[in-house]
Amino acid sequence: MKNVFLIEDDSIDVMVFQRALKKIEGYFKLKTFTNGEELIDYFEDYSEYPDILFIDLNTPRMNGIELLKKLIEYKEKYFFPVIVLSTSGEEEDIKAAYKYLANGYITKPISFDVFSENLSIMFKYWETVMLPAGSKND
């Protein structure tokens, strides 16, 4: 089972993400948060970390770039890939995401089939690559 965390404040995008997960082989446990503050609060209260984290850049209270900056503290202890899902294809947003250690960047909206395929590729990739020693996923 893969623990998948999603930071997304749009309920339609959450439903699309859930539908796409159902199309992918494997068993996923999805936990959703509407903003970065909720995720940080969760990390402080629980010791469960995701196998992969997807974040929207444009969320209330703590946007995606602010969250990426904060996640650096957690990634020093636990490795989990962070993939940005954003409507922004702006070069400055993409550069900022990678500057603060995002492991991937996907723009939306795209067709459901393309989105599902992209998620499938993402999961296959992270199941295949070697991860750092001591990570939750090793």
N, C-alpha and C positions, 0 to 999 in steps of 0.2 A: 504494500500500500504506500502510495506517495502522498505526503502532506503538501497540499498546494494552498498557498495563501494568496489572496487577491485583494488589493486595495483599489476600490472602485466605488464612486458615489452615485453612479447612474444605474438604476435598477434594471433597465433594458440591457445595458452592457453586461451586467452580472448574469442575467438570464442567457444571453448569447454565449458567454463564457461557459456556463454550466452545460448548455446544449453541446458545445464543442467538445467538452471533456467526455461526455457520454459517447461520442463517436470514436474516441481514441481507445485502443486496446490497453487494458490495465485497470487497476482500481485506484481511484483518487479520492482522497478526503479533502473537500474544499472548505476552507474557512475564509469568510469575507469580512472586510473592514471598510468603512466608508472614508477613512482618512488615515494619515500617517500617525497621528496622535493615538488613535485607537490601537494600532499595531504596537507602538512603543509601550503603551500601558499594558497590553497583553504580555509582552516580553518581560515586563517587570513583575507581573503577577504569576506567570507560568513559565516553566522551563521547556516548553515545546517550541521548536523552531521548524520552519518549513523545509521541505526538500527543494522547493523552488518557490520563489516569490515573484508575483506579477504586480506592477504598480502603475497606476494612472498618474500622469504628471499634474493634472489639474484637479486637485481635490481641496476641499475647504480645510481650514485650520492649520494644516501642515501640507504644503504642496509636495510633489514628488521629488524635486531637487533638494528641498529641506530634509525630506525623509532619507534620501540617499546619503546626505552628509551625516545624519544621525546613525544610519545603519553601519557606517564604517566601524563604529565602536563594537558592534555585535559581530561583524565579520572578522575581527581580530581573534575572536574566540571560537566562533562557529562559522563554517563556510556554508552558504546557501546561495545559489545563483539568483540574481535579481534581473528580471526582464521588464523593461518599460513598455507599456501599452499606451500610446498617446495619439490624439488627433493632430498633434503638432509634428510637422515635418521640418520645422525650422532648424537650420544648421546650429544655431546657438543652443537650442534645447538638446539636440543630439550630442553636441560636444560636452555640455554640462553634465548630461547623464553619464557619459563614459568617463569624464573627469572624476566623478564621484563613484566610480567603480560599478556602474551598471554592467551586466554581462551580455546584454542584448537590448535592442530597441526595435519595436514593431509599431508602425503607424496604423491607425484605424480612422475611419471605417474602411474595411475591405469586405469583399464578399464572404458570406458565411463559409463556403467551401474552402476558400483560400485561407481564411482565419483558422479553420479546423486543421487544415494541412500544416500550417505554420506551427500550431501548437503541437501537433504530432511530431514534427521534425525537432522542435525544441526539446520535448521529453525524451525522444530517442537519443539526441545528442548528449543530454545530461546523464543518461543511463550508461553511455558508452565511455565518456571521458574519465580519465583518472582525476580523483579529487584529493585535496591535501590530507595528509595523515592527521588523525585527530578530529577530522570533521565528523559531523553527525552521520554523514552519508557513507562513511568508509566501511 
